[in-house]
Amino acid sequence: MSDTTTDPQRRERTFLGHPVQLATLFGVEMFERFSFYGMQ
């Protein structure tokens, strides 16, 4: 029986040491800010 938490091939993708979802969230927030100030 193998333990999946110590599997060396199953590594989470990171972006500069942070989860990839955080980079996606940052991009969405920047687009929202750009759109908001662009409409003003």
N, CA, C and O atoms as CSV, one atom per row, in Angstrom:
chain,resi,resn,atom,element,x,y,z
A,1,MET,N,N,0.840,-1.174,0.000
A,1,MET,CA,C,0.000,0.000,0.000
A,1,MET,C,C,0.887,1.240,0.000
A,1,MET,O,O,1.791,1.357,0.827
A,2,SER,N,N,0.634,2.160,-0.919
A,2,SER,CA,C,1.487,3.348,-0.998
A,2,SER,C,C,0.754,4.557,-0.426
A,2,SER,O,O,-0.465,4.684,-0.536
A,3,ASP,N,N,1.518,5.415,0.172
A,3,ASP,CA,C,0.968,6.642,0.750
A,3,ASP,C,C,1.021,7.742,-0.310
A,3,ASP,O,O,2.102,8.074,-0.797
A,4,THR,N,N,-0.126,8.310,-0.673
A,4,THR,CA,C,-0.166,9.304,-1.743
A,4,THR,C,C,0.352,10.665,-1.302
A,4,THR,O,O,0.680,11.493,-2.152
A,5,THR,N,N,0.437,10.923,0.002
A,5,THR,CA,C,0.907,12.232,0.457
A,5,THR,C,C,2.417,12.386,0.315
A,5,THR,O,O,2.921,13.509,0.288
A,6,THR,N,N,3.142,11.281,0.226
A,6,THR,CA,C,4.597,11.355,0.096
A,6,THR,C,C,5.068,10.993,-1.304
A,6,THR,O,O,6.259,10.762,-1.510
A,7,ASP,N,N,4.158,10.939,-2.268
A,7,ASP,CA,C,4.513,10.610,-3.639
A,7,ASP,C,C,5.322,11.760,-4.248
A,7,ASP,O,O,4.795,12.865,-4.381
A,8,PRO,N,N,6.581,11.535,-4.618
A,8,PRO,CA,C,7.401,12.645,-5.117
A,8,PRO,C,C,6.977,13.147,-6.489
A,8,PRO,O,O,7.329,14.266,-6.862
A,9,GLN,N,N,6.229,12.350,-7.251
A,9,GLN,CA,C,5.821,12.804,-8.577
A,9,GLN,C,C,4.567,13.662,-8.530
A,9,GLN,O,O,4.259,14.346,-9.506
A,10,ARG,N,N,3.836,13.646,-7.422
A,10,ARG,CA,C,2.613,14.433,-7.319
A,10,ARG,C,C,2.936,15.738,-6.592
A,10,ARG,O,O,2.799,15.844,-5.373
A,11,ARG,N,N,3.370,16.725,-7.376
A,11,ARG,CA,C,3.698,18.030,-6.812
A,11,ARG,C,C,2.713,19.054,-7.352
A,11,ARG,O,O,2.343,19.009,-8.525
A,12,GLU,N,N,2.294,19.964,-6.506
A,12,GLU,CA,C,1.373,21.006,-6.946
A,12,GLU,C,C,2.132,22.037,-7.767
A,12,GLU,O,O,3.287,22.354,-7.484
A,13,ARG,N,N,1.457,22.553,-8.789
A,13,ARG,CA,C,2.075,23.603,-9.595
A,13,ARG,C,C,2.120,24.893,-8.791
A,13,ARG,O,O,1.179,25.213,-8.065
A,14,THR,N,N,3.201,25.623,-8.922
A,14,THR,CA,C,3.335,26.882,-8.196
A,14,THR,C,C,3.770,27.974,-9.148
A,14,THR,O,O,4.331,27.706,-10.210
A,15,PHE,N,N,3.506,29.203,-8.759
A,15,PHE,CA,C,3.933,30.391,-9.498
A,15,PHE,C,C,4.670,31.270,-8.506
A,15,PHE,O,O,4.050,31.913,-7.659
A,16,LEU,N,N,5.988,31.301,-8.609
A,16,LEU,CA,C,6.854,32.042,-7.689
A,16,LEU,C,C,6.623,31.612,-6.242
A,16,LEU,O,O,6.640,32.434,-5.325
A,17,GLY,N,N,6.407,30.320,-6.055
A,17,GLY,CA,C,6.224,29.781,-4.716
A,17,GLY,C,C,4.809,29.845,-4.197
A,17,GLY,O,O,4.544,29.416,-3.074
A,18,HIS,N,N,3.891,30.372,-4.988
A,18,HIS,CA,C,2.495,30.485,-4.580
A,18,HIS,C,C,1.638,29.590,-5.460
A,18,HIS,O,O,2.049,29.250,-6.570
A,19,PRO,N,N,0.456,29.201,-4.991
A,19,PRO,CA,C,-0.436,28.378,-5.822
A,19,PRO,C,C,-0.839,29.103,-7.110
A,19,PRO,O,O,-0.956,30.329,-7.131
A,20,VAL,N,N,-1.047,28.343,-8.166
A,20,VAL,CA,C,-1.393,28.925,-9.465
A,20,VAL,C,C,-2.724,29.674,-9.384
A,20,VAL,O,O,-2.913,30.671,-10.081
A,21,GLN,N,N,-3.640,29.208,-8.549
A,21,GLN,CA,C,-4.935,29.874,-8.428
A,21,GLN,C,C,-4.780,31.299,-7.922
A,21,GLN,O,O,-5.596,32.162,-8.245
A,22,LEU,N,N,-3.749,31.553,-7.137
A,22,LEU,CA,C,-3.518,32.904,-6.638
A,22,LEU,C,C,-3.109,33.839,-7.779
A,22,LEU,O,O,-3.513,35.001,-7.795
A,23,ALA,N,N,-2.323,33.351,-8.720
A,23,ALA,CA,C,-1.950,34.151,-9.881
A,23,ALA,C,C,-3.178,34.432,-10.748
A,23,ALA,O,O,-3.308,35.527,-11.296
A,24,THR,N,N,-4.067,33.465,-10.875
A,24,THR,CA,C,-5.303,33.666,-11.630
A,24,THR,C,C,-6.172,34.724,-10.956
A,24,THR,O,O,-6.715,35.606,-11.621
A,25,LEU,N,N,-6.299,34.631,-9.649
A,25,LEU,CA,C,-7.073,35.616,-8.907
A,25,LEU,C,C,-6.478,37.012,-9.062
A,25,LEU,O,O,-7.221,37.981,-9.221
A,26,PHE,N,N,-5.159,37.131,-9.019
A,26,PHE,CA,C,-4.493,38.411,-9.194
A,26,PHE,C,C,-4.796,38.993,-10.571
A,26,PHE,O,O,-5.067,40.188,-10.693
A,27,GLY,N,N,-4.753,38.160,-11.602
A,27,GLY,CA,C,-5.049,38.630,-12.952
A,27,GLY,C,C,-6.477,39.122,-13.096
A,27,GLY,O,O,-6.729,40.138,-13.744
A,28,VAL,N,N,-7.409,38.403,-12.493
A,28,VAL,CA,C,-8.816,38.809,-12.551
A,28,VAL,C,C,-9.018,40.140,-11.819
A,28,VAL,O,O,-9.729,41.020,-12.304
A,29,GLU,N,N,-8.394,40.278,-10.661
A,29,GLU,CA,C,-8.523,41.525,-9.897
A,29,GLU,C,C,-7.906,42.701,-10.652
A,29,GLU,O,O,-8.467,43.797,-10.638
A,30,MET,N,N,-6.777,42.498,-11.303
A,30,MET,CA,C,-6.148,43.582,-12.069
A,30,MET,C,C,-7.024,43.975,-13.260
A,30,MET,O,O,-7.147,45.157,-13.582
A,31,PHE,N,N,-7.628,42.985,-13.910
A,31,PHE,CA,C,-8.529,43.289,-15.024
A,31,PHE,C,C,-9.731,44.087,-14.532
A,31,PHE,O,O,-10.173,45.024,-15.198
A,32,GLU,N,N,-10.262,43.715,-13.364
A,32,GLU,CA,C,-11.417,44.419,-12.801
A,32,GLU,C,C,-11.062,45.851,-12.469
A,32,GLU,O,O,-11.844,46.757,-12.756
A,33,ARG,N,N,-9.909,46.082,-11.876
A,33,ARG,CA,C,-9.454,47.447,-11.535
A,33,ARG,C,C,-9.228,48.261,-12.800
A,33,ARG,O,O,-9.634,49.421,-12.868
A,34,PHE,N,N,-8.586,47.668,-13.802
A,34,PHE,CA,C,-8.335,48.362,-15.052
A,34,PHE,C,C,-9.643,48.764,-15.719
A,34,PHE,O,O,-9.766,49.876,-16.234
A,35,SER,N,N,-10.618,47.863,-15.711
A,35,SER,CA,C,-11.913,48.154,-16.319
A,35,SER,C,C,-12.648,49.245,-15.539
A,35,SER,O,O,-13.253,50.133,-16.140
A,36,PHE,N,N,-12.600,49.186,-14.224
A,36,PHE,CA,C,-13.296,50.173,-13.398
A,36,PHE,C,C,-12.748,51.563,-13.641
A,36,PHE,O,O,-13.512,52.498,-13.882
A,37,TYR,N,N,-11.434,51.714,-13.580
A,37,TYR,CA,C,-10.852,53.043,-13.759
A,37,TYR,C,C,-10.922,53.482,-15.217
A,37,TYR,O,O,-10.941,54.681,-15.495
A,38,GLY,N,N,-10.959,52.545,-16.140
A,38,GLY,CA,C,-11.115,52.893,-17.536
A,38,GLY,C,C,-12.491,53.449,-17.850
A,38,GLY,O,O,-12.640,54.284,-18.742
A,39,MET,N,N,-13.500,52.987,-17.119
A,39,MET,CA,C,-14.868,53.472,-17.360
A,39,MET,C,C,-15.127,54.820,-16.689
A,39,MET,O,O,-16.068,55.526,-17.051
A,40,GLN,N,N,-14.301,55.171,-15.722
A,40,GLN,CA,C,-14.567,56.443,-15.011
A,40,GLN,C,C,-14.259,57.641,-15.843
A,40,GLN,O,O,-14.430,58.771,-15.386
